């Protein structure tokens, strides 16, 4: 029987997916995580201090909230596209398009992190900032 949430977060597992609350992984428990993959599904469940500790450890692969949350946002975009064009994709088409986009995004983040020798969070944020900056440059500041 677990006596608290920290014990649950620190149990040995392959994938830990904090997906509800923010700031549940902090400096006090980051060093005690026993997972191979941290799939950050909530918005901001790790504190900046925890991010640093996890990155310094180097033994946990982190899929950041930016990437983990992208699936739902992407499908919402697909719905907008379909409504705008007055078309409807079947479930297989949506899944195929989503898999393609998510795989491409994952590879982009992972490649960036490896190339610049940084962590997944920094890579995700840098790519996001560049994407917005490129869009602003293309469309102008006040489109």
HELIX and SHEET records of a PDB file:
HELIX    1   1 UNK A    5  UNK A    9  1                                   5    
HELIX    2   2 UNK A   30  UNK A   32  5                                   3    
HELIX    3   3 UNK A   48  UNK A   57  1                                  10    
HELIX    4   4 UNK A   65  UNK A   68  1                                   4    
HELIX    5   5 UNK A   70  UNK A   85  1                                  16    
HELIX    6   6 UNK A   91  UNK A  115  1                                  25    
HELIX    7   7 UNK A  120  UNK A  139  1                                  20    
SHEET    1   A 3 UNK A  13  UNK A  16  0                                        
SHEET    2   A 3 UNK A  35  UNK A  39  1                                        
SHEET    3   A 3 UNK A  61  UNK A  63  1                                        
END                                                                             
